[in-house]
Amino acid sequence: MKKKILIIIVIVAIIILGLITYFVISDLRQEEKLKSELNELSQLSNAENIDMDKINEKLNTVVTKDDYAIVEKAFKDYLSDSFENSLEIANILNDEKITQSLTPENYKNDGPEFTNTKEYLTQTIEQLEYCKNKYNEFLTDEKAISYIDDKNLDDYYVNLYKDEIVGDLSNTDKTVENSINEVISLLKQSENIIDFLIENKNNWDIENDNIVFDDTDLAREYDDLVSQL
């Protein structure tokens, strides 16, 4: 009888050990799959020629399960929102109108009041300032962690998320922010020139695709403003 009980205990112990081993291995595989997925996303994001179709395909799928799936989804939601803001910045910076405000063609079409030009410059500066602030916000620990804080996960999974995401934020350079600031500076200086032209609208004209002033001091002041671009 005792032998039977002992055998049953051994069998139960083996089953329990087997289950524990299975879950541990399964857990490790899920974690490896998660890290592999995040690494692939990182490589796609840092590629010289970014393929947004591939990135979006990954952002819209979940390859892990259980708590790891929650971590993966939080990461991808964070990255998706960050990308959306970055794409908005890129669209603004690539707008050809940024460099067309101070052209003779625009002077003829929108001068001397420059109603459309003033509206465009003001709106674009505001949009860039807003997007820049959002961009910098996405680089803060607080913003990144906000995507995982309300998921009621064990500390292990929260720390895994932090290690994979927050740990990378400290290495971010200022290239994007500097580019935005340069364009904002350009737009503000363009505003100054347009304001000068509005203020002196009766003292200039366009001749042979060149702006001509009837006062040499005004012409010199205009040239000084343009040289500051």
Secondary structure as GFF3:
##gff-version 3
##sequence-region A 1 229
A	DSSP	alpha_helix	2	45	.	.	.	ID=ss1
A	DSSP	alpha_helix	52	59	.	.	.	ID=ss2
A	DSSP	alpha_helix	66	93	.	.	.	ID=ss3
A	DSSP	three_ten_helix	96	99	.	.	.	ID=ss4
A	DSSP	alpha_helix	104	110	.	.	.	ID=ss5
A	DSSP	alpha_helix	115	138	.	.	.	ID=ss6
A	DSSP	alpha_helix	141	145	.	.	.	ID=ss7
A	DSSP	three_ten_helix	149	151	.	.	.	ID=ss8
A	DSSP	alpha_helix	155	161	.	.	.	ID=ss9
A	DSSP	pi_helix	162	166	.	.	.	ID=ss10
A	DSSP	alpha_helix	167	169	.	.	.	ID=ss11
A	DSSP	alpha_helix	175	199	.	.	.	ID=ss12
A	DSSP	three_ten_helix	201	203	.	.	.	ID=ss13
A	DSSP	beta_strand	204	207	.	.	.	ID=ss14
A	DSSP	beta_strand	210	213	.	.	.	ID=ss15
A	DSSP	alpha_helix	216	227	.	.	.	ID=ss16
###
